[in-house]
Amino acid sequence: MSTSAAEALAHIEAALGPAWLPRIYRERIRKMRTRSYQFPALPKSPEPQIHHTLLGIELNVGRRRMLCPDLATARYLSVFARLGCQSVAIPYDITRISQIADELESSWHRMLLLADQFAENPRSYRRIRRLLLEKLREEVNDAGAGALSPSFAHNTNKQRQ
């Protein structure tokens, strides 16, 4: 199967459809109440690792250690660390993070499997993967990370009569 990397990229995005990672981010995550998370300076080719320590869960990316409140948040952030994003929105409702992390990781792995199908050799696979990462990073950055903390628009005080 002889296709260019740009054609492979278009086929992968079409094949994933609603499971395309930036689409999940734009249409599901950014629509809910979120808070912004700023990554420290990440290496060029990050390989995040999740470690269980006595102090809790840590996400290690290169020489950087990021303390996470739970495993779901570490899994969620590891997907965006792989992309090399500078900032990302995290759902404020912690009960939703686990399900979204599952969807993001599933999308990530399906995308890599599809890239492997379109690749003719290791060199073309690296090129397709590089273009995918650039496109994903660009689309996630375009969607934005939102505010540092969520806004609570409703008033909890009883109204005076």
TORRO-869083 format. One line per field, with one value per residue (C-alpha): residue number from 1; y, x, z; residue in three letters. Coordinates in Angstrom, 2 decimals. Layout:
// TORRO-869083
i = (NUM, ...)
north = (Y, ...)
east = (X, ...)
up = (Z, ...)
aa = (ala, ...)
//
This chain:
// TORRO-869083
i = (1, 2, 3, 4, 5, 6, 7, 8, 9, 10, 11, 12, 13, 14, 15, 16, 17, 18, 19, 20, 21, 22, 23, 24, 25, 26, 27, 28, 29, 30, 31, 32, 33, 34, 35, 36, 37, 38, 39, 40, 41, 42, 43, 44, 45, 46, 47, 48, 49, 50, 51, 52, 53, 54, 55, 56, 57, 58, 59, 60, 61, 62, 63, 64, 65, 66, 67, 68, 69, 70, 71, 72, 73, 74, 75, 76, 77, 78, 79, 80, 81, 82, 83, 84, 85, 86, 87, 88, 89, 90, 91, 92, 93, 94, 95, 96, 97, 98, 99, 100, 101, 102, 103, 104, 105, 106, 107, 108, 109, 110, 111, 112, 113, 114, 115, 116, 117, 118, 119, 120, 121, 122, 123, 124, 125, 126, 127, 128, 129, 130, 131, 132, 133, 134, 135, 136, 137, 138, 139, 140, 141, 142, 143, 144, 145, 146, 147, 148, 149, 150, 151, 152, 153, 154, 155, 156, 157, 158, 159, 160, 161)
north = (0.00, 3.09, 6.26, 9.48, 10.48, 13.27, 10.82, 8.36, 11.17, 11.97, 8.28, 7.85, 10.89, 9.67, 6.12, 7.30, 9.63, 10.60, 8.84, 11.29, 12.57, 16.33, 15.84, 14.16, 17.06, 19.77, 18.25, 16.47, 17.90, 21.59, 21.63, 20.72, 22.67, 22.39, 23.82, 24.53, 22.53, 23.85, 21.27, 22.06, 22.16, 18.71, 16.95, 16.74, 13.11, 12.59, 9.08, 9.50, 6.90, 6.55, 5.63, 4.69, 6.17, 6.54, 10.11, 9.14, 8.91, 10.59, 11.19, 11.19, 12.78, 12.90, 14.33, 16.08, 14.66, 15.78, 14.77, 13.67, 13.26, 9.88, 7.31, 8.55, 12.06, 10.66, 8.57, 11.60, 13.85, 11.19, 11.26, 15.00, 14.74, 12.26, 14.91, 17.53, 19.99, 22.99, 23.33, 21.31, 21.41, 18.87, 18.10, 19.63, 16.70, 13.97, 11.23, 11.81, 11.77, 7.97, 7.42, 10.20, 8.88, 5.48, 7.08, 9.13, 6.15, 4.00, 6.69, 7.00, 3.28, 2.93, 5.85, 4.18, 0.86, 2.62, 4.45, 1.10, -0.25, 2.66, 2.55, 0.63, 0.63, 1.98, 5.26, 5.96, 4.99, 7.56, 10.20, 9.41, 9.41, 12.75, 14.34, 12.89, 14.30, 17.73, 17.76, 16.52, 19.03, 21.87, 20.97, 20.55, 23.86, 25.57, 24.31, 25.91, 25.00, 27.36, 29.25, 28.36, 27.60, 27.07, 29.76, 29.08, 31.12, 30.22, 31.96, 29.64, 32.23, 32.34, 35.30, 37.87, 38.10)
east = (0.00, 1.80, 0.44, 2.07, 2.26, -0.29, -2.76, -2.19, -2.88, -6.20, -7.16, -6.34, -8.40, -11.34, -11.08, -11.13, -14.08, -15.60, -12.73, -10.17, -8.29, -8.65, -12.36, -12.82, -10.92, -12.93, -16.40, -16.38, -13.71, -13.81, -17.62, -17.62, -16.33, -12.54, -9.44, -6.19, -3.02, 0.40, 3.07, 6.66, 9.17, 8.98, 11.71, 11.43, 10.31, 8.50, 7.86, 5.63, 5.73, 3.32, 4.87, 3.17, 5.17, 4.68, 3.53, 0.96, 0.92, 3.64, 3.81, 7.45, 8.30, 12.02, 13.51, 10.30, 8.05, 4.46, 2.45, -1.08, -4.02, -5.03, -4.25, -6.99, -5.52, -2.03, -3.35, -5.21, -2.16, 0.16, -1.73, -1.19, 2.41, 3.07, 1.77, 4.07, 1.29, 2.23, -1.15, -4.34, -7.82, -8.63, -12.27, -13.19, -15.49, -13.04, -15.62, -15.44, -11.65, -11.31, -13.78, -12.27, -8.75, -9.92, -11.28, -8.12, -5.80, -7.95, -7.88, -4.10, -3.48, -5.95, -4.24, -0.82, -2.19, -3.66, -0.37, 1.40, -0.99, -0.27, 3.49, 5.54, 8.74, 10.03, 11.05, 7.57, 6.07, 8.25, 7.23, 3.51, 3.82, 5.65, 2.98, 0.23, 1.81, 2.19, -1.43, -2.78, -0.69, -1.82, -5.52, -5.39, -3.54, -6.10, -8.91, -7.11, -6.73, -9.31, -9.19, -6.84, -9.85, -13.49, -16.09, -19.13, -21.90, -24.75, -25.53, -25.91, -27.38, -31.12, -32.70, -34.37, -38.12)
up = (0.00, -1.24, 0.33, 1.34, 4.98, 4.46, 2.87, 5.71, 8.20, 6.50, 6.43, 10.12, 11.11, 9.00, 10.35, 13.96, 13.36, 16.74, 18.53, 17.05, 20.12, 19.44, 18.73, 22.13, 23.71, 21.90, 22.03, 25.37, 27.67, 26.76, 26.93, 30.63, 33.61, 33.60, 35.16, 33.37, 33.95, 32.90, 32.16, 33.11, 30.26, 28.67, 26.67, 22.87, 22.80, 26.09, 27.36, 30.43, 33.17, 36.07, 39.42, 42.68, 45.55, 49.27, 48.67, 46.04, 42.26, 40.20, 36.50, 35.38, 32.05, 31.42, 34.60, 35.62, 38.32, 38.58, 41.63, 40.69, 43.07, 41.62, 38.93, 36.57, 36.51, 35.89, 32.99, 31.60, 31.80, 30.35, 27.04, 26.68, 27.90, 25.04, 22.66, 24.15, 25.00, 27.16, 28.85, 28.92, 30.46, 33.18, 34.03, 37.37, 38.19, 39.22, 38.68, 34.91, 34.53, 34.56, 31.72, 29.62, 30.27, 28.98, 25.81, 25.25, 25.75, 23.47, 20.80, 21.17, 20.72, 17.83, 16.11, 16.43, 15.13, 12.11, 11.53, 11.59, 8.93, 6.59, 7.13, 4.60, 6.64, 9.97, 8.36, 6.97, 10.36, 12.12, 9.57, 9.93, 13.73, 13.71, 11.50, 13.70, 16.85, 15.25, 14.08, 17.43, 19.38, 17.11, 17.38, 21.18, 21.56, 19.29, 21.54, 24.50, 28.13, 29.56, 32.81, 35.64, 37.86, 36.86, 37.26, 39.37, 37.79, 40.10, 43.38, 46.36, 48.73, 49.21, 47.52, 49.72, 49.35)
aa = (met, ser, thr, ser, ala, ala, glu, ala, leu, ala, his, ile, glu, ala, ala, leu, gly, pro, ala, trp, leu, pro, arg, ile, tyr, arg, glu, arg, ile, arg, lys, met, arg, thr, arg, ser, tyr, gln, phe, pro, ala, leu, pro, lys, ser, pro, glu, pro, gln, ile, his, his, thr, leu, leu, gly, ile, glu, leu, asn, val, gly, arg, arg, arg, met, leu, cys, pro, asp, leu, ala, thr, ala, arg, tyr, leu, ser, val, phe, ala, arg, leu, gly, cys, gln, ser, val, ala, ile, pro, tyr, asp, ile, thr, arg, ile, ser, gln, ile, ala, asp, glu, leu, glu, ser, ser, trp, his, arg, met, leu, leu, leu, ala, asp, gln, phe, ala, glu, asn, pro, arg, ser, tyr, arg, arg, ile, arg, arg, leu, leu, leu, glu, lys, leu, arg, glu, glu, val, asn, asp, ala, gly, ala, gly, ala, leu, ser, pro, ser, phe, ala, his, asn, thr, asn, lys, gln, arg, gln)
//
